[in-house]
């Protein structure tokens, strides 16, 4: 699932994000959502979040739980 809809993302969810400095390389960072930083309900490049470790980036994939 992609991270373009704010309604799909909530604190405690495990996601892959792309940090600003990794946008060119496409390097993913996995973590757990702490805060949602995008206020709109949809964003074409992904909802911006802060992870529990403090890193900020746009959600590119929501990690599905089994």
N, C-alpha and C positions, 0 to 999 in steps of 0.2 A: 504494500500500500504506500502511495506517495504521501508527502507531507504538505500538500497544498491547501487542505481544508482545516481551518482552526478547530472545527467541531470534533475532528478525529484525534486531536492531540491534547493531553492533559498531564499534570504533574505526576511523576512516578512511572511514566511510560518509557520503555527502552526504544531508542531511535538511533539512526545514523544521520549525522549532520555533515555539512561542508563548512569549514571555517573560512572566513574572508580570505586569509592568506593562501588557502588551498583551492580556491575556485578555479584557477588555471589548470592545476594538476588533477583535480577531481578526487583528491585524497579524502577518504571518509573518516570520521571520528565517531565512535559509538559511545553512548552514554545514556543517562537517565534524566528526563526533563525535570527541571526545578521550576522555571518560570516561562510563560509565553510572553514574548516581547512584541509580536505583531498583533495589532488590535483589529484589523480587518478580518472578515470571515474566510477570505480566500486570498492566496498570493501565488502568482504563477511560478516563482522561483523557490517556493517553500516558505512555510511559517518560520519566523525567527524565534529561537528559543535560547534559554540559558540552561546549561546542564548543571547537575549537582556539584560538579568540580569547578564551576565558574566559567567554562568555555562557552562562547556565544557563536551560533551559526544557524544556517537554514536547514530545516528537516528535508532530507531527500528520500528517506525510507523509514517506515514504521516497522519495527521488528515484531513479527507475529509470534505470540506465545503458543506453544503446542496445546 
